[in-house]
Amino acid sequence: MQELDRAPFGIVGLETALGLVATYLVEPGHLDWSSAIAKMTTNPAKVLGLAKGTLEVGADADVTIIDPQAEWIVDPR
């Protein structure tokens, strides 16, 4: 625990974020996959003024491929 400006980068619960979004927002129809992914990736990048999340020539290779049909179990260990 420390001041926000001294804390390391990262998101608490990132390991479970996609599963929660899929289970509680996409599957019930509150969001489609495109909207959910934008809310988790490109929208925060825009808020922070980061040029991220494009597939343009010369852009960072910051792409993640997911299988929306994949199932997994979160193991807290």
Buried (B, 14 or more C-beta within 10 A) or exposed (E): EEEEEEEEEEEEEEEEEBBEBBEEBBEEEEBEEEEBBBEBBBEBBEEEEEEBBEEEEEEEEEEEEEEEEEEEEEEEE
